Amino acid sequence: MHSDTGDLYRAFAEREARGNSASYQDLAERVAGDEQLLAMLDGLPTAKRQPNLLFGAVRHLGGPVTAGWPAFRDWVAGHWDETSATMLVRRTQTNEAGRCATLLPLLATLPQPLALIEVGASAGLCLYPDRYRYRYLSADGASAVVAEFGAAASPVTLDCTVSGPVPLPASLQERLPEVVWRAGIDLNPLDVRAEEDMRWLESLVWPEQTHRLERLRGAVRVARAAPPLLVRGDLNETVRELVAQAPAGATPVVFHSAVLAYLPPQAREEFAATVRELPGHWISNEALPVLPTVTRRLPRPAPAGSGLFALALDERPVAFTGPHGQSLDWFGTALG
């Protein structure tokens, strides 16, 4: 079993942490080669061995994640009871509002107004695409601002580099997509008004990414002003119930980002079958192998080892996206 868990940490170091967190890249590589820690991790259920969960739990408990490998290893070995207990009750619920920058162009093309239903909503911070400010930058190295939308008073500005014919109509200057109803589903919903829940979300932000921490805190302020409806329940049954509750005249939009990878393949297909039968639209933003119906339709492969997601509307891929919403590479797909 060690080899599987070790491979998980090596893949995380190479595909996710490299270029984003030197601390986590080093820790993940070291964990992958440490037989004692791997044996401890293998004592947990498979879904609870994730690097993000281990590192987030250590941060949440006040352990060292930036002091180097010896300090981290000694701390984890000496505090394994508390660390493993936290990993068992918590989930990797990285609630990255930055992903709204990749969703916005699709949301703007749909019949307005919208009723948003997010699957794997965590604290629901991605349910407020109409409350953030957006700055789209050229991906050609110039970093020039291509377009800027949203309320000047928003505490959150989302930067996203773009390439390809991203649909950013001038009308977005005057009005963002109109959201008249927002709801979310999660196995363990987090309450934006609960300090302990928000401290957990902060623990999931990688150490070097202070901009993401600032963005998270701003998004929490937005959500606290009008907390979303979040429901704990079975994925398939609950999504049907929430879509049925959408206000008359609004377009239901079921969406999710970096969620289905945590389900076994059969459960993913059951969910896909459920959403296909629902009215409205389905936006998925997942790692490339997660939804085979999307992967098979990609017009070109993603760069090897890039860790990019595939953004799709009703299972039709439209772009590659950065996992935290930092980039949007549009395929030239016509919408409508």
C-alpha positions as CSV (number, residue, x, y, z in Angstrom):
1,M,0.0,0.0,0.0
2,H,2.9,2.3,0.7
3,S,3.7,2.6,-3.0
4,D,0.2,3.9,-3.8
5,T,0.3,6.5,-1.0
6,G,3.8,7.4,-2.0
7,D,2.8,7.8,-5.6
8,L,-0.1,10.1,-4.4
9,Y,2.4,12.4,-2.7
10,R,4.9,12.3,-5.5
11,A,2.2,13.3,-8.0
12,F,1.0,16.1,-5.8
13,A,4.5,17.4,-5.5
14,E,5.1,17.4,-9.3
15,R,1.7,18.3,-10.7
16,E,0.2,20.6,-8.0
17,A,2.8,22.0,-5.7
18,R,5.6,22.6,-8.1
19,G,5.7,26.3,-9.0
20,N,2.9,27.1,-6.5
21,S,4.3,26.1,-3.1
22,A,8.0,25.2,-2.5
23,S,7.2,24.2,1.0
24,Y,4.5,21.7,0.1
25,Q,6.5,20.4,-2.9
26,D,9.4,19.6,-0.5
27,L,7.2,18.1,2.2
28,A,5.2,15.9,-0.3
29,E,8.4,14.6,-1.8
30,R,9.8,13.8,1.6
31,V,6.6,12.1,2.8
32,A,6.6,10.0,-0.4
33,G,9.9,8.5,0.7
34,D,9.3,8.1,4.4
35,E,8.2,4.6,5.3
36,Q,7.0,5.5,8.9
37,L,4.8,8.3,7.8
38,L,3.4,6.3,4.9
39,A,2.5,3.5,7.2
40,M,0.7,5.9,9.5
41,L,-1.2,7.4,6.5
42,D,-2.1,3.9,5.3
43,G,-3.9,3.4,8.5
44,L,-6.4,5.9,7.4
45,P,-9.2,5.3,4.8
46,T,-8.0,5.9,1.3
47,A,-9.9,9.1,0.8
48,K,-8.3,10.5,4.0
49,R,-4.6,10.2,2.9
50,Q,-4.6,13.3,0.6
51,P,-1.6,15.6,0.9
52,N,-3.8,18.7,1.2
53,L,-5.7,17.1,4.0
54,L,-2.5,16.2,5.9
55,F,-0.9,19.6,5.4
56,G,-4.1,21.4,6.2
57,A,-4.6,19.4,9.4
58,V,-1.1,20.2,10.6
59,R,-1.5,23.9,10.0
60,H,-4.9,23.9,11.7
61,L,-3.4,22.3,14.8
62,G,-0.5,24.8,14.8
63,G,2.1,22.5,13.5
64,P,5.1,23.6,11.3
65,V,4.8,23.4,7.5
66,T,7.4,26.0,6.6
67,A,10.2,25.1,9.1
68,G,11.6,22.3,7.0
69,W,11.3,18.6,6.8
70,P,12.8,17.5,10.2
71,A,10.5,19.8,12.1
72,F,7.5,18.7,10.2
73,R,8.2,15.0,10.4
74,D,9.0,15.1,14.1
75,W,5.8,17.1,14.8
76,V,3.5,14.8,12.9
77,A,5.1,11.7,14.4
78,G,4.6,13.2,17.9
79,H,1.1,14.5,17.3
80,W,-0.3,11.7,15.1
81,D,-3.4,11.1,17.3
82,E,-4.5,14.8,16.9
83,T,-3.5,15.0,13.3
84,S,-5.3,11.8,12.2
85,A,-8.4,12.7,14.2
86,T,-8.5,16.1,12.4
87,M,-8.0,14.3,9.0
88,L,-10.9,11.9,9.8
89,V,-13.4,14.6,10.6
90,R,-12.4,17.3,8.1
91,R,-12.4,17.3,4.3
92,T,-10.3,19.1,1.7
93,Q,-12.8,21.8,1.1
94,T,-10.6,24.4,-0.6
95,N,-13.3,27.0,-1.3
96,E,-11.4,29.0,-4.0
97,A,-13.5,32.0,-5.1
98,G,-10.9,32.6,-7.9
99,R,-12.6,29.9,-9.9
100,C,-15.5,32.3,-10.5
101,A,-13.2,34.1,-13.0
102,T,-13.3,30.9,-15.2
103,L,-17.0,30.4,-14.7
104,L,-18.1,34.0,-15.4
105,P,-17.8,33.9,-19.3
106,L,-20.1,30.8,-19.4
107,L,-22.5,32.2,-16.9
108,A,-22.8,35.4,-18.9
109,T,-23.9,33.4,-22.1
110,L,-26.8,31.6,-20.4
111,P,-30.4,32.9,-20.3
112,Q,-30.8,35.3,-17.4
113,P,-31.6,35.4,-14.6
114,L,-29.8,32.5,-13.0
115,A,-30.4,30.1,-10.1
116,L,-27.1,28.7,-9.1
117,I,-26.7,25.2,-7.5
118,E,-23.2,24.3,-6.5
119,V,-22.2,20.7,-5.8
120,G,-19.4,20.4,-3.3
121,A,-20.1,24.0,-2.2
122,S,-17.9,24.0,1.0
123,A,-18.9,27.4,2.5
124,G,-20.5,28.5,-0.8
125,L,-18.0,31.2,-1.7
126,C,-18.2,30.3,-5.5
127,L,-22.0,31.1,-5.3
128,Y,-21.3,34.9,-5.6
129,P,-19.9,35.5,-9.1
130,D,-22.1,38.6,-9.2
131,R,-20.4,40.1,-6.1
132,Y,-16.8,40.0,-7.2
133,R,-14.6,42.2,-9.4
134,Y,-12.7,40.6,-12.3
135,R,-9.5,41.5,-14.1
136,Y,-8.6,39.4,-17.2
137,L,-4.9,39.6,-18.2
138,S,-3.2,38.7,-21.4
139,A,-1.4,35.4,-21.3
140,D,1.2,36.4,-23.9
141,G,3.6,37.6,-21.2
142,A,2.7,41.3,-21.4
143,S,0.2,41.0,-18.5
144,A,-1.9,43.7,-20.0
145,V,-5.4,44.1,-18.8
146,V,-7.7,42.6,-21.5
147,A,-11.0,43.4,-19.6
148,E,-12.1,44.4,-16.2
149,F,-15.6,43.9,-14.8
150,G,-17.6,44.1,-11.5
151,A,-18.3,46.4,-8.6
152,A,-15.5,48.7,-7.7
153,A,-16.5,48.4,-4.1
154,S,-16.1,44.6,-3.9
155,P,-13.5,43.4,-1.4
156,V,-12.5,40.7,-3.9
157,T,-10.7,41.2,-7.2
158,L,-10.0,38.0,-9.2
159,D,-7.1,38.0,-11.6
160,C,-7.1,35.5,-14.5
161,T,-4.8,35.2,-17.5
162,V,-6.7,34.5,-20.7
163,S,-5.8,33.1,-24.1
164,G,-8.1,32.2,-27.1
165,P,-11.4,33.8,-27.9
166,V,-12.8,34.0,-24.4
167,P,-16.4,35.4,-24.6
168,L,-16.0,38.6,-22.6
169,P,-18.8,40.8,-24.0
170,A,-18.8,44.5,-23.4
171,S,-22.2,44.2,-21.7
172,L,-20.3,42.8,-18.7
173,Q,-19.0,46.3,-18.1
174,E,-22.5,47.4,-17.2
175,R,-23.9,44.2,-15.6
176,L,-22.6,40.9,-14.3
177,P,-24.8,37.8,-14.6
178,E,-28.0,38.2,-12.6
179,V,-28.2,35.7,-9.8
180,V,-31.6,35.6,-8.2
181,W,-31.1,32.4,-6.2
182,R,-28.1,30.5,-4.9
183,A,-27.8,27.2,-3.1
184,G,-25.2,24.5,-2.5
185,I,-24.7,20.8,-1.5
186,D,-21.9,19.5,0.6
187,L,-21.3,16.4,2.7
188,N,-20.1,18.8,5.4
189,P,-21.2,22.3,4.7
190,L,-19.1,25.1,6.3
191,D,-20.8,28.1,7.9
192,V,-19.2,31.5,6.9
193,R,-20.4,32.8,10.3
194,A,-18.5,30.1,12.3
195,E,-15.0,31.1,13.2
196,E,-13.7,27.5,13.5
197,D,-15.0,26.6,10.0
198,M,-13.4,29.6,8.5
199,R,-10.1,28.9,10.3
200,W,-10.2,25.4,8.7
201,L,-10.6,27.1,5.2
202,E,-7.6,29.3,6.0
203,S,-5.6,26.3,7.0
204,L,-6.2,24.8,3.5
205,V,-4.5,27.9,1.8
206,W,-0.9,27.0,0.9
207,P,1.7,28.9,2.9
208,E,3.3,31.0,0.2
209,Q,-0.1,32.1,-1.3
210,T,-0.9,35.1,0.8
211,H,-2.9,36.5,-2.1
212,R,-5.3,33.6,-1.8
213,L,-5.6,34.1,1.9
214,E,-6.5,37.7,1.4
215,R,-9.0,36.7,-1.3
216,L,-10.6,34.1,0.9
217,R,-11.1,36.6,3.7
218,G,-12.7,39.1,1.3
219,A,-15.0,36.4,-0.1
220,V,-16.0,35.4,3.4
221,R,-17.1,39.0,4.1
222,V,-19.2,39.0,0.9
223,A,-20.9,35.7,1.9
224,R,-21.5,36.8,5.5
225,A,-23.5,39.7,4.2
226,A,-26.1,37.3,2.7
227,P,-25.2,33.6,3.7
228,P,-26.1,31.0,1.1
229,L,-28.5,28.1,1.4
230,L,-26.3,25.1,2.0
231,V,-27.7,21.6,2.3
232,R,-26.1,18.5,3.7
233,G,-27.2,15.4,1.9
234,D,-26.9,12.7,-0.8
235,L,-25.5,14.2,-4.0
236,N,-28.0,12.9,-6.5
237,E,-31.2,13.2,-4.5
238,T,-30.3,16.7,-3.1
239,V,-29.4,18.2,-6.5
240,R,-32.8,17.2,-7.8
241,E,-34.5,18.8,-4.8
242,L,-32.6,22.0,-5.1
243,V,-33.1,22.3,-8.9
244,A,-36.8,21.8,-8.2
245,Q,-36.8,24.7,-5.8
246,A,-35.3,27.2,-8.3
247,P,-37.6,30.2,-8.8
248,A,-39.8,30.2,-11.8
249,G,-38.3,32.2,-14.7
250,A,-34.7,31.6,-13.6
251,T,-32.3,29.3,-15.5
252,P,-31.1,26.5,-13.1
253,V,-27.3,26.1,-13.4
254,V,-25.7,23.1,-11.6
255,F,-21.9,23.6,-11.3
256,H,-18.9,22.2,-9.6
257,S,-15.1,22.6,-9.5
258,A,-12.6,20.1,-8.3
259,V,-15.3,17.9,-6.6
260,L,-15.9,14.8,-8.6
261,A,-12.4,13.5,-8.3
262,Y,-13.2,12.6,-4.7
263,L,-16.0,10.2,-5.9
264,P,-15.4,6.7,-7.2
265,P,-16.0,6.4,-11.0
266,Q,-19.4,4.7,-10.6
267,A,-20.6,7.5,-8.4
268,R,-19.4,10.1,-10.9
269,E,-21.4,8.4,-13.7
270,E,-24.5,8.2,-11.5
271,F,-24.2,11.9,-10.8
272,A,-23.7,12.6,-14.5
273,A,-26.8,10.6,-15.3
274,T,-28.8,12.5,-12.8
275,V,-27.7,16.0,-14.0
276,R,-28.4,15.1,-17.7
277,E,-32.1,14.6,-16.8
278,L,-32.4,18.0,-15.0
279,P,-33.7,21.2,-16.6
280,G,-31.2,24.1,-17.1
281,H,-27.5,23.8,-17.6
282,W,-24.5,21.9,-16.2
283,I,-21.1,23.5,-15.8
284,S,-18.2,21.2,-14.8
285,N,-14.7,22.3,-14.0
286,E,-12.7,19.2,-13.2
287,A,-9.3,17.6,-13.6
288,L,-8.9,16.0,-17.1
289,P,-9.6,12.3,-16.4
290,V,-12.6,12.9,-14.1
291,L,-15.4,13.1,-16.7
292,P,-14.7,10.8,-19.6
293,T,-17.5,12.3,-21.7
294,V,-15.7,15.6,-21.5
295,T,-12.2,14.3,-21.9
296,R,-13.1,12.4,-25.1
297,R,-14.3,15.6,-26.7
298,L,-11.3,17.8,-25.9
299,P,-10.0,19.4,-29.2
300,R,-6.4,19.1,-28.0
301,P,-4.5,17.6,-25.2
302,A,-3.4,19.7,-22.2
303,P,0.3,20.2,-21.7
304,A,1.9,17.2,-19.9
305,G,2.0,17.6,-16.2
306,S,0.2,21.0,-16.3
307,G,-2.5,20.0,-13.7
308,L,-5.1,22.0,-15.8
309,F,-8.8,21.4,-15.5
310,A,-11.4,21.1,-18.3
311,L,-14.2,23.5,-18.2
312,A,-17.4,22.2,-19.9
313,L,-20.9,23.3,-20.5
314,D,-23.4,20.4,-20.7
315,E,-20.4,18.0,-21.1
316,R,-19.0,20.1,-24.1
317,P,-15.5,21.2,-23.3
318,V,-14.9,24.9,-23.9
319,A,-11.5,25.7,-22.1
320,F,-8.6,24.6,-20.0
321,T,-8.5,26.3,-16.7
322,G,-6.0,26.8,-13.9
323,P,-7.0,24.8,-10.8
324,H,-7.5,27.9,-8.7
325,G,-9.0,30.0,-11.5
326,Q,-5.7,31.7,-12.3
327,S,-5.9,31.0,-16.1
328,L,-8.5,30.4,-18.9
329,D,-7.4,29.0,-22.2
330,W,-10.5,29.1,-24.5
331,F,-10.8,26.6,-27.4
332,G,-12.7,28.8,-29.8
333,T,-15.9,26.9,-29.2
334,A,-19.0,28.7,-30.3
335,L,-21.7,29.0,-27.7
336,G,-25.4,29.2,-28.1
